[in-house]
Amino acid sequence: MSIDHDAQAGPAAADDAAAGTAHDLAIGAVEEQFALLINRIRNGIRDRAERISPGLQPAGYKLLSMVSRSGAIRAGALAEMLATDKSAVSRLIHQLEELGLVTRTPDPEDGRASLVVATAEGKRRMESTKASDQAMLYQQLSSWDEAEVRRLAELLAKLNDTL
């Protein structure tokens, strides 16, 4: 004979079980939306890389973006930021150099090392791509109420604080 533990525990336990299930379903819905968002972000990075230079891989775009934001930076620091090995970063830097988007300069603190710097053209292309992306985001969110946009920003900040 099977015993229904929820029935024995009473209505409060049944409500807790239902709430737990509803909470689990809500988390599952968030997970599903994140999967869709991550796929769209990956596709967006691939598109941005193509806009920077046809054939540029997403990793090259990410590296150029980091160099553009940080200014002069060592290849080792870029490898850490990208969570990849130095040889892969070296190949990406070489590709970006050939495209005229970055250059290497001697590190004034360590003559054996060099710093990677975005060229004026690299910065221009990144700024153009960023401006285009910002315009698209503005257009997509312009139909939302201001309160909805603020709430989205608050929830994203809360999520970022908990990660």
Secondary structure as a PSIPRED ss2 file (coil, helix, strand):
# PSIPRED VFORMAT (PSIPRED V4.0)

   1 M C   1.000  0.000  0.000
   2 S C   1.000  0.000  0.000
   3 I C   1.000  0.000  0.000
   4 D C   1.000  0.000  0.000
   5 H H   0.000  1.000  0.000
   6 D H   0.000  1.000  0.000
   7 A H   0.000  1.000  0.000
   8 Q H   0.000  1.000  0.000
   9 A H   0.000  1.000  0.000
  10 G C   1.000  0.000  0.000
  11 P H   0.000  1.000  0.000
  12 A H   0.000  1.000  0.000
  13 A H   0.000  1.000  0.000
  14 A H   0.000  1.000  0.000
  15 D H   0.000  1.000  0.000
  16 D H   0.000  1.000  0.000
  17 A H   0.000  1.000  0.000
  18 A H   0.000  1.000  0.000
  19 A H   0.000  1.000  0.000
  20 G H   0.000  1.000  0.000
  21 T H   0.000  1.000  0.000
  22 A H   0.000  1.000  0.000
  23 H H   0.000  1.000  0.000
  24 D H   0.000  1.000  0.000
  25 L H   0.000  1.000  0.000
  26 A H   0.000  1.000  0.000
  27 I H   0.000  1.000  0.000
  28 G H   0.000  1.000  0.000
  29 A H   0.000  1.000  0.000
  30 V H   0.000  1.000  0.000
  31 E H   0.000  1.000  0.000
  32 E H   0.000  1.000  0.000
  33 Q H   0.000  1.000  0.000
  34 F H   0.000  1.000  0.000
  35 A H   0.000  1.000  0.000
  36 L H   0.000  1.000  0.000
  37 L H   0.000  1.000  0.000
  38 I H   0.000  1.000  0.000
  39 N H   0.000  1.000  0.000
  40 R H   0.000  1.000  0.000
  41 I H   0.000  1.000  0.000
  42 R H   0.000  1.000  0.000
  43 N H   0.000  1.000  0.000
  44 G H   0.000  1.000  0.000
  45 I H   0.000  1.000  0.000
  46 R H   0.000  1.000  0.000
  47 D H   0.000  1.000  0.000
  48 R H   0.000  1.000  0.000
  49 A H   0.000  1.000  0.000
  50 E H   0.000  1.000  0.000
  51 R H   0.000  1.000  0.000
  52 I H   0.000  1.000  0.000
  53 S C   1.000  0.000  0.000
  54 P C   1.000  0.000  0.000
  55 G C   1.000  0.000  0.000
  56 L C   1.000  0.000  0.000
  57 Q C   1.000  0.000  0.000
  58 P H   0.000  1.000  0.000
  59 A H   0.000  1.000  0.000
  60 G H   0.000  1.000  0.000
  61 Y H   0.000  1.000  0.000
  62 K H   0.000  1.000  0.000
  63 L H   0.000  1.000  0.000
  64 L H   0.000  1.000  0.000
  65 S H   0.000  1.000  0.000
  66 M H   0.000  1.000  0.000
  67 V H   0.000  1.000  0.000
  68 S H   0.000  1.000  0.000
  69 R H   0.000  1.000  0.000
  70 S H   0.000  1.000  0.000
  71 G C   1.000  0.000  0.000
  72 A C   1.000  0.000  0.000
  73 I E   0.000  0.000  1.000
  74 R E   0.000  0.000  1.000
  75 A H   0.000  1.000  0.000
  76 G H   0.000  1.000  0.000
  77 A H   0.000  1.000  0.000
  78 L H   0.000  1.000  0.000
  79 A H   0.000  1.000  0.000
  80 E H   0.000  1.000  0.000
  81 M H   0.000  1.000  0.000
  82 L H   0.000  1.000  0.000
  83 A C   1.000  0.000  0.000
  84 T C   1.000  0.000  0.000
  85 D C   1.000  0.000  0.000
  86 K H   0.000  1.000  0.000
  87 S H   0.000  1.000  0.000
  88 A H   0.000  1.000  0.000
  89 V H   0.000  1.000  0.000
  90 S H   0.000  1.000  0.000
  91 R H   0.000  1.000  0.000
  92 L H   0.000  1.000  0.000
  93 I H   0.000  1.000  0.000
  94 H H   0.000  1.000  0.000
  95 Q H   0.000  1.000  0.000
  96 L H   0.000  1.000  0.000
  97 E H   0.000  1.000  0.000
  98 E H   0.000  1.000  0.000
  99 L C   1.000  0.000  0.000
 100 G C   1.000  0.000  0.000
 101 L C   1.000  0.000  0.000
 102 V E   0.000  0.000  1.000
 103 T E   0.000  0.000  1.000
 104 R E   0.000  0.000  1.000
 105 T E   0.000  0.000  1.000
 106 P E   0.000  0.000  1.000
 107 D E   0.000  0.000  1.000
 108 P C   1.000  0.000  0.000
 109 E C   1.000  0.000  0.000
 110 D E   0.000  0.000  1.000
 111 G E   0.000  0.000  1.000
 112 R E   0.000  0.000  1.000
 113 A E   0.000  0.000  1.000
 114 S E   0.000  0.000  1.000
 115 L E   0.000  0.000  1.000
 116 V E   0.000  0.000  1.000
 117 V E   0.000  0.000  1.000
 118 A E   0.000  0.000  1.000
 119 T C   1.000  0.000  0.000
 120 A H   0.000  1.000  0.000
 121 E H   0.000  1.000  0.000
 122 G H   0.000  1.000  0.000
 123 K H   0.000  1.000  0.000
 124 R H   0.000  1.000  0.000
 125 R H   0.000  1.000  0.000
 126 M H   0.000  1.000  0.000
 127 E H   0.000  1.000  0.000
 128 S H   0.000  1.000  0.000
 129 T H   0.000  1.000  0.000
 130 K H   0.000  1.000  0.000
 131 A H   0.000  1.000  0.000
 132 S H   0.000  1.000  0.000
 133 D H   0.000  1.000  0.000
 134 Q H   0.000  1.000  0.000
 135 A H   0.000  1.000  0.000
 136 M H   0.000  1.000  0.000
 137 L H   0.000  1.000  0.000
 138 Y H   0.000  1.000  0.000
 139 Q H   0.000  1.000  0.000
 140 Q H   0.000  1.000  0.000
 141 L H   0.000  1.000  0.000
 142 S C   1.000  0.000  0.000
 143 S C   1.000  0.000  0.000
 144 W C   1.000  0.000  0.000
 145 D C   1.000  0.000  0.000
 146 E H   0.000  1.000  0.000
 147 A H   0.000  1.000  0.000
 148 E H   0.000  1.000  0.000
 149 V H   0.000  1.000  0.000
 150 R H   0.000  1.000  0.000
 151 R H   0.000  1.000  0.000
 152 L H   0.000  1.000  0.000
 153 A H   0.000  1.000  0.000
 154 E H   0.000  1.000  0.000
 155 L H   0.000  1.000  0.000
 156 L H   0.000  1.000  0.000
 157 A H   0.000  1.000  0.000
 158 K H   0.000  1.000  0.000
 159 L H   0.000  1.000  0.000
 160 N H   0.000  1.000  0.000
 161 D H   0.000  1.000  0.000
 162 T H   0.000  1.000  0.000
 163 L C   1.000  0.000  0.000
